[in-house]
Amino acid sequence: MPAAYLGAIGDDAAGDHIRTALAAEGVATDRLRVLAGASAYAVVRLVEGNRIFESSDKGVSVFSLADADLEYLAGFDLAHCGYASRLEAQVPAIAAATRLSFDFATRRTAAFAEPLLPYVEVAEFSASDLSDVEVEQVGRWALGRGPRYVLVTMGQRGAALFSADAVYRQPALPTVAVDTLGAGDAFIGRLLVGLLRAEPLSGTLADAARCAAQTCQTHGAFGYPRPLPDGFPPASAPLVGPSARS
């Protein structure tokens, strides 16, 4: 299934590394912007295998989609983005070009989510901080506002997929976790592939859980490690609070 990355990276060593990794995975980069400046980064600290985001910098990653980008997206079966892309204003245009998957993470407020949900085919939320009852409420609330599917991930408690027909629950699979970074993203990616292929949902969710478990066995979730440059991270990098995303 062909895949492409549409975004912006810097003309620095990190940007070169990202391009090399995308090429190694066979991901098309026709519409990738390489801009003067630093690539986006996050500083992550591991605490007993769980990741805490300590600082970050968007670098040159924030951009707007041009008409040519939207025409390009129309050639794909689905586009995936999320709150971190800062493309909320262009969600209607993306949805007009192709089906849209949107990762809301912990942005579960009505003020943020309700204007976007009617345009979204598959909505994803992170909710390891919520009770099972609250997860049910979030899933049904979001489903009632437009998406065909709503995925709610709950970290070690697994995930729930809401549709108009049923609620599918998938437990997390046992694994030797060294780093939970990217586990939720791996789950989402495998789920989307299964939905596009019209695979049985029970099997797709089980495969997604296996992908998430495997990701937890790899430091950094990226698969293409490289040494950090001298002086990184910068001492002036602003601290941010621990992430609840899972």
MOLIN-V757387 format. One line per field, one symbol per residue. ss: DSSP state (h for helix, s for strand, l for the rest). psi: psi as a letter, one per 20 degrees, with the letter a starting at -180 (. if undefined). burial: b if it has 9 or more other ideal C-beta (glycine too) atoms within 8 Angstrom, else e. Layout:
ss: ???
psi: ???
burial: ???
This chain:
ss: lllslllsssllhhhhhhhhhhhhlllsllllssslllllsssssssllsssssssslllllllllhhhhhhhllllssssshhhllhhhhhhhhhhlsssssssllllhhhhhhhhllllssssslllllhhhhhhhhhhhhlllllssssslhhhlssssllllssssllllllllllllhhhhhhhhhhhhhhllllhhhhhhhhhhhhhhhlllllllllllllllllllllllslllllll
psi: oqqqpoaprrkahgghggggggghjkpqkhkppoqpaqqqrqppppoliqqpohrrpicjhprqprhhghhghijqhqqpaahiikkhhjghhghhhrqpppoicjnjqhhghhhhhiipgoppqpkiiqrhghggggghgghijhqhqopoqkcijbqppprhhrpppoqqqqqnpioipighhgggghghggghikqphghghghghgggghhijppijhimqqqqqpjpqqhjppqrrqpjp.
burial: eeebbbbbbbebebbebbbbbbbeeebebebbebbeebbbbebbebeebebbbbbbeebbbeeebeeebbbbbeebebbbbbbeeebbebbebbbebbbbbbbbbbebeeebbeebbebbbbbbbbbbebeeebbbebbbebbebebebbbbbbeeebbbbbbeeebbebebeeeeebbbbbbbbbbbbbbbbbbbeeeebebbbbbbbbbbbbbbbbebbeeeeeeeeeeeeeeebeeeeeeeeb
